[in-house]
Amino acid sequence: MTLSASLHAFVLAMALSGFSVAASGQEGIAARPDVQDFIREMVGKHRLDGQALNRLFQQVAIQDKILDAIAHPAEAKPWHAYRKIFLTEARIQGGLSFWDRNNAVLISARNRYGVPPEMIIAIIGIETSYGQNSGNYRVIDALSTLAFGYPQRAGFFRDELADFLLLCREEGMDPALPKGSYAGAMGMPQFMPSSYRRYAADLDGDHRHDIWGNSADAIASVANYFSAHGWQSGAPVAFPVSVRGNGFYSLLNRDLKPSHLIAELRKLGVETRVPVPNRTRAELLELEEETGPSYWLTLHNFYVISRYNRSPLYAMAAYQLSRELLARRGT
């Protein structure tokens, strides 16, 4: 979504004046009472232009394909099936190529934020195959559909819709143009609007936070996100363990935030294969393999990965992809 200087200036002027989006002739969802309430809130609280917002929402309709997509997430799959989606040879090779193209930027991000290149690359690889598939839904359509047509999480997506409109004003973007995922996630790292406003970084100093077309900004944004959520530079992430007896069952299906001392885990039948201090805190994770369960101890940095996506399957896929990239690169 890179804009020429002249087009960017034009869009910026429109955005700062209150989203002067041309009406499309469609009725859309603008007349709905809940949408009108939202528009009034944006006008009163954030001083956006009400008439321009009405014109914008005249171009938006609730989309069934978005509702269907959010009802069938990949995280519902068992680990052995989920892993195959992301740890492919094509994704590994794509990650190594991305590393080669952006090595200097990755080193700069590591030095500034303390997050290693392989972890940043793994996130961008899982999210969008290194920018090749950042989504084909208009962000305004996705967020509006979920804010006004998905009661289970309407409050969350209404807040994200508000953040999206605000970031469009801040960044000088026409809100009818950006595209993303069915959930409204944007750019190479698939930031939700609230994350964009908090963590999107401008690594190259051009005064824009372009996570769609600028690899440097996308890389720095992921690193900034991890750093802000407490990534510990050089600390381990997770490692496989063995279990015995039945005591370890009480440890499963818990929050991923490490809360058990290794000494406690050992008493309950968790056997580590590498030296780990007894006072280290960890959680036990069970993964469904094709031949039966496997077990991992997950540490603080694994919990940080899960702040990007709350699924333990996602966090494990990102970690394993990062390890494979590091092993293949030989550094």
C-alpha positions, 0 to 999 in steps of 0.5 A: 500500500505504498503511496506516491508522494503526491497521492500520499499528500492528497490522502493525508489532507483528506484524512486530517479534514475528516475522511472525505471519502466519496459516496458510492451510492450504496446504503451499506450499514450507515443507517443501523442504530448501532453504527449511528451510535458508534459514529456519534461516539467517534465524533464526540470523543475524537472529533471526527467528521460525522458526515464523512463517517456516514459516507464511509459506512455507506460503502460497508456491508456485513460480509458472511464470508468474514463471519464464516472465516472467524468461526473456523480458525486454524488453531482448532486443528490438532498440533500435528496438522497445525504444524504442517501448515507452517513448517514447510520447506517453502516457508523455511526457504522463504525465511532464509531468503528474507533473512538474506535480503534484510540482514542489515535491518534485522541486525539493527532491530536486534541491537535496538530491541534485543529480539533475534532475527530468526524470531522476527522472521518466523513471525512474519513468515507465519503471518503472511509468508514474508509479505506475500499474503497480507490479506485481501479484505478491506480492513474497514469491511472486516472490522465493521462486520465483526463489530456489528455482526459478531456479537461474541466479540463485538466490543473488542472489534468495535474498539479495533474499528475505532483505533483503525479510524484514528490511525488512518487520521494519524498516518494520512491513510484513506480508511477505504483503502487498506487491506488485511485479514478477515479479522482486520489484521494488517501488513506483513506482521498482521497488526491489529489497529490497536497494536499498530498504534502502540507498536508500529515502528519507523526504522528508516526514519521516513516519518511513516509506519509502513508495515505493508510495503516497508520491510524495515518498518515491519521488522522493527514493529515485530521487534518492538512488540516483543520488547514491549511485552518483556522479551528476555534477550538470550533467554531460552524459550522452550524445550522437550521433556519426558513425563512419568506417573500421573502427577503431571496431569494437574499441570496441563491446560493452564495459563501459559504464563510460567508459574511453577518452579522446575523443582515443583515440576520434577516432583510431579513427574516432569523429567528435563533432558537439559540442565535447568535451575530448580528456581526457573519458572515454567509451564507444561505444554502437551502437544497432540502428535500423530503417534501420541502426546509430546510434552514441552516446558515453556518459559517466559519467552514462550509466553511473550510469543503467545502475546502475539497470538494467544494460541500455544500452537501458534507460539510453538510453530513460531518457535520451531520455525525460528529454530529451523531457520537458525539451524539452516542458516548456520549462525 
